Amino acid sequence: MMRASPLRHALAGCGLLLGLVLASSAGAQQRPYLLWLDGAHIDVAKIIGLPPAQNSPEAKAEYEQVLKLTLERTPEREKQAIADQRQGLVNFLNGIDTKYVDNTHREVRLLFREAQVELAILLKSVHRLTSRQRPFSVWNKVRVKPCPGARPDGTSFPSAHAATAALYAELLKTAVPSMAEPLEDRVRSYDESRLICGFHYQSDLAAGDKVGRAVAKALLADKAFKARFDETIPEIKVALGVK
């Protein structure tokens, strides 16, 4: 009996710790597990491939593209690019004429946040495997000047922002097909903001876009997610200002 008591206390402590961890995960970005998807069935590394080799002609051309965009950016475009640094649904939709208002449309906001967390968890597995320097970190005769404010750290490849934009667009297009064109236009401008700020290369964006669309397709193929998604479609239409 004397030996069992410490064990019970240890188990109780573990249960409390687990409860605290789960409670603190309410800010969905901290959730360490997949809710709907099976990571074994989504080979992110295969989807994205590899970035251009360092010092290759392709890599140099991508650097020159980013350098040109950063040197030519206007104050107005820089302001928009800085606003695009956040990966929330409201930030993505701010670039489109919709009826979406922040802190409203609760079910839409929660569902899309959960979808983004699924994506973030899958991306984390490949971010640990890559170490591509961001454009503003590369030493060159002419340096890339990043947008003012916080600078992203970690690998440049693939772009989580591009992945998030593609995820949002695919889900929203499924709910409201008539919005496909403005949504895809927004994906392009959202992605371009990452080039204009000197945070990513074009191949980073292309890889992120592939992952975002693959995850959206996988989520929509999941019965549990699709059921919630279908229930949310009427509210999505209201948020987008579509009847």
N, C-alpha and C positions, 0 to 999 in steps of 0.2 A: 504493500500500500504506500509506503514511504517513497518508493521509486516511481509509482504511478502519478503521484501528485505533481512533481516537477514537469512530467510529460504533459499532463493536462494543462498546466500553466503555459507551457511552451506552445502547445497547439492553440490555446486561446489567444496568446500573443500574436501568433502567426495570422490567425483569423482577423484580429484587430488591424494588424498591419496591412493585410490584403484589403480590408474594408476601406482603410484610409487611402490606399493606392487607387482603388476604384473610384472613391469619392473625388479624389483630386483629379481624376481623369475626366471629370465633367467638362473641362475645357478640352473638347474632343481631340485636339492635336496631340495630347499626351497618351492616348490609348495605344497600348503596345501590341494589340492583337487585331486580326481581321474579323470583322463581324459577319460579312456576307460572303466574301470571296475566299477561294482556296489558293494560297500563294504558290502551291506546287503546280497549279494548272496555268499560271501566268508567268512565262519565262521572260522577265523584263530585260535581262541581259541579251537575250536573242532578239527581242523586239528592237532594241536601240542600236545593237552592233557596237562598233568602236568609233571614236572620233578620229579625225585626220591625224596622222602621226605628227609629232612636234617637228617643226622646221620643214615640213613637206610643202610643196607648192600650194596644196589645198588649204593648209593651215595658215600660210602666209597671206593667201588671198582673203581668207575670212578675217584675219586681223586687219588688213587694209580696208575692208568693208566697214568694220566697226569703227576704225579710226576716222574714216571719212564721215560717217554718220554723226559721230560725236563732235567733230570739228564744225559741222554744218548745222547742228541743232539750234533752233531758235529758242528764246526764253519761253515762249508759249508751249512749244513741243516738249521742252524739258520739264515744265510744270506738270504737263499731262503724264509724262513718263514717270515722274516721281510719285504721282498719285496712283499709278499702276503697280507700284511696288508691293502693295498689299494683295493677298490672294483670296480675298473673300468674294462671295457672289455679288454683293452690293458694289464692290469696286469694279468687277467685270462689267456689270450692267450699267454702270455710270457712263460708259461710252456708247450707250444705245438709248434711243428715245423709247422709254418704257414707263409704266406706271409704278414700278417697284420703288418702295420707300424703305429706307433702313429701319430696322427694329419692328417691321411689320411682316406679314406673310410668314408667320412663325413656322408652320409645317414645311414650307418650301426651304426656308433658311436652315432648319435642322437637318432635313434630308440631304441637302446639298453639302452641308458641312460634314456629315457622316461619310458621304461619297468621297469628299476630298481627303478625309482621314484615311480611308482605304487606300487611296492613291499614294498618299504620303508614306504610309507604311511600306508599300511595295517599292517605292523609289528609294527608301532608305537602304534597302538591301543592295542596290547597285551603287549608290553614292559612296558606300564604303569601299567599293572596288575601283573607283576611278579617282584620278587626282589631276584633272586638267586645270591649269591656271586660268583664272578669269582674265579677260582682256586688259583691264586696268592694272593687273599685277605683273604683266609681262614687261620685261626690260627691253626697251627698243630705243632707237635714236629719237623717235617721236613717240611720246607716251600717250596712251589713251586717258583722257580726263573723265572720270566717272561723274555721275550726277551728284550734287551736294547731298549730304545726309548720310545715313547709315549705309555701309557697304556690305554686301553679302559675303559670307565666308564659305569655306568648303569648296568642293569641286564645281566646275562650271558645267559639267556634262553628266546627265542630261538636264535640261531646264525644267525645274518644278513649276515655274510660272506658265510655261508653254503647255505643260501637261495639264495643269489646272484649267487653263482656258479651253483646251480641247475637250476636257471632261465636261465642263459646264455646257459648252456648245452642243455636244452630242446629246446630252440629256435634255436640254431645252428644245432642240430641234425635234426630238422624238415626241415631246409634249405638244409642240406648236410648229409643225412643218413649214408653215407660211413664213416663219421668222428665220429660216435657214440662211438667207443671204445676209441680212444685217448681223446675224450672230457670227458668221464666218468672217465678215469684215472686221468685226470686233476682235476676233481671235488674231487676225493679222496685225491690227494696231496695238493690241496688248503685247504680242510677241515683239513687235518692232520697238516698243518701249525698252525692252531689255537690251537691244542693240544700241539704241540711242544713249542709254545710260552707261554703256561700256561694261555691262555685267555678263553678257553672253555672246557666243558666236552663233552663226546661222545653223550649224550642225547640231548645236545644243538644243536649239528650238525645234528642229525637225525631229530629233530623237524624243524630246518631251511630248511633242504633239502625237507621235505614234503611241506612246504609252498611255496618254490621257484618253485617246479614242479606244484603245484596246480595253482599258479598265471600264469605260462607260459601257461598252458592248457586253463585257462580262457581268457587270452589275444588272443590266437590263435582262440578261439571260437567267439571273438568279430569281427564283420564284418569290422569295420573301421580300427582296428589294423591289421587284416589279409590282408586287401587290401594294406596297406603300407608295411607290411612284405613281401608279394608276390612280390611287386615292387623292394624290396631290395635284394631278393635272388640272382640275378646275381652278385651283388656287394659283397655279403657275400661269394660267391664261389671264387671270385677273392681274397678276403681278406684271405681266408683259403688255397689258392693255389690249388683249386680243379676245374677241367674243368666241 
